[in-house]
């Protein structure tokens, strides 16, 4: 259910920028969502379809790119990708360090939109 407020924010931002740029119709919205996010693509689209009815974004498709989880080792600086299921015991493959900083994987944002 937390997809609804996120999807509402996406729609609000898209409509604001569409009005500022005198867009007549939004065809697609390109989103970047981190792998660690528990946002479900299917539900984001379903909520978007519902809340965008009657707007210039009605019928727009959401194109979602998943951003991989990447950590930076605080000891050696190496950046490494990791699957979400392996994060619990993850150590730096370069030096074995356990002090890591998250570089990517939790974000979500609008990359751009296709409109006329």
C-alpha positions in Angstrom: 0.0 0.0 0.0 3.0 2.3 0.4 3.2 2.5 -3.4 0.1 4.8 -3.5 1.7 7.9 -1.8 4.9 7.4 -3.9 2.9 7.1 -7.1 0.9 10.2 -6.2 4.1 12.1 -5.7 5.3 10.9 -9.1 2.1 12.0 -10.8 2.2 15.4 -9.0 5.8 16.1 -10.2 5.0 14.9 -13.8 1.9 17.1 -14.0 3.8 20.1 -12.6 6.6 19.8 -15.1 4.1 19.1 -17.9 2.2 22.3 -17.2 5.4 24.3 -17.0 6.5 23.0 -20.4 3.0 23.3 -22.0 2.8 19.5 -22.6 -0.5 18.3 -24.1 0.0 14.6 -23.3 2.4 12.4 -21.4 3.1 9.1 -23.1 5.7 7.5 -20.8 7.5 8.2 -17.5 11.0 6.7 -17.0 11.7 5.9 -13.4 14.8 4.7 -11.6 14.1 2.5 -8.6 16.8 0.9 -6.4 16.8 -2.9 -6.0 16.6 -2.5 -2.2 13.3 -0.6 -2.6 10.3 -2.7 -1.7 8.2 -0.8 -4.3 6.5 -3.2 -6.7 6.5 -2.3 -10.4 3.0 -3.8 -11.0 1.4 -1.8 -8.1 3.0 1.4 -9.1 1.6 1.1 -12.6 -1.9 0.0 -11.3 -2.0 3.0 -8.9 -0.8 5.3 -11.6 -3.4 4.2 -14.0 -6.1 4.8 -11.4 -5.0 8.2 -10.1 -4.0 9.6 -13.5 -7.5 9.3 -14.9 -8.7 12.6 -16.3 -5.2 14.1 -16.4 -2.8 14.6 -19.3 -0.9 11.6 -18.0 -3.8 9.3 -18.4 -2.7 6.2 -20.3 1.0 6.9 -19.8 3.2 3.8 -19.2 5.8 3.7 -16.5 9.2 2.4 -17.7 11.0 1.2 -14.6 14.8 0.7 -14.5 16.0 -1.1 -11.4 19.2 0.3 -10.0 21.6 -2.3 -8.5 22.8 -2.4 -4.9 26.4 -1.1 -4.7 28.6 -0.7 -1.6 31.9 1.1 -1.2 34.4 -0.3 1.2 35.5 2.2 3.8 38.9 0.6 4.1 40.0 0.3 0.5 37.4 2.3 -1.4 36.5 -0.5 -3.8 32.9 -0.4 -5.0 31.1 -3.7 -5.4 27.6 -4.8 -6.5 25.8 -7.3 -4.4 22.5 -9.2 -4.8 19.9 -8.2 -2.2 19.7 -11.7 -0.8 23.5 -11.8 -0.1 23.7 -8.4 1.7 23.6 -9.8 5.2 27.1 -11.4 5.2 28.6 -9.2 2.5 32.3 -8.2 2.9 34.5 -6.4 0.5 35.8 -8.8 -2.2 39.0 -6.7 -2.4 40.2 -6.6 1.3 37.5 -8.4 3.3 36.4 -5.2 5.0 33.1 -5.2 6.8 32.7 -1.4 7.1 30.7 -0.5 4.0 28.8 2.6 2.7 25.8 2.2 0.5 26.3 3.9 -2.9 23.1 2.9 -4.7 20.1 0.7 -4.4 17.6 2.6 -2.2 16.8 5.5 -4.5 13.8 6.2 -6.6 13.4 9.2 -8.9 11.9 10.3 -12.3 14.6 10.2 -15.0 12.5 11.9 -17.6 9.2 11.7 -19.5 8.1 11.3 -23.1 5.4 13.8 -24.0 4.0 15.9 -26.8 
